[in-house]
Amino acid sequence: MDTPEIREYETIAAKVGGKYKLAVLLQKRMAELMFGAPPLVENPTKDLFETALREVAEDKLTLADPSENVQPSVIIPRRRRLEPDRDD
């Protein structure tokens, strides 16, 4: 899939409720892909943005309704804050 034109981005953004929600969804999905989640589209590219965008465009990925209590498909490890050693 070639990079979509502006009209296509607007169409894709409308599927998830706007460009800001699309940006959040793509960022979270790219993080999942980076940490090993399997792609939901055939023939994924090495470009995580394009893969995530194709997943949304092909209706394989959408935002969950907050009232549904949906768990993330992949747990993304957070950086642990390092605390200085204490000599008690």
Secondary structure, DSSP 4 states (H G I P E B T S, - for coil): -PPPPHHHHHHHHHHHTSHHHHHHHHHHHHHHHHTTPPPSSSS--S-HHHHHHHHHHTTS--PPPGGG-PPPSSPPPPPPPPPPP---
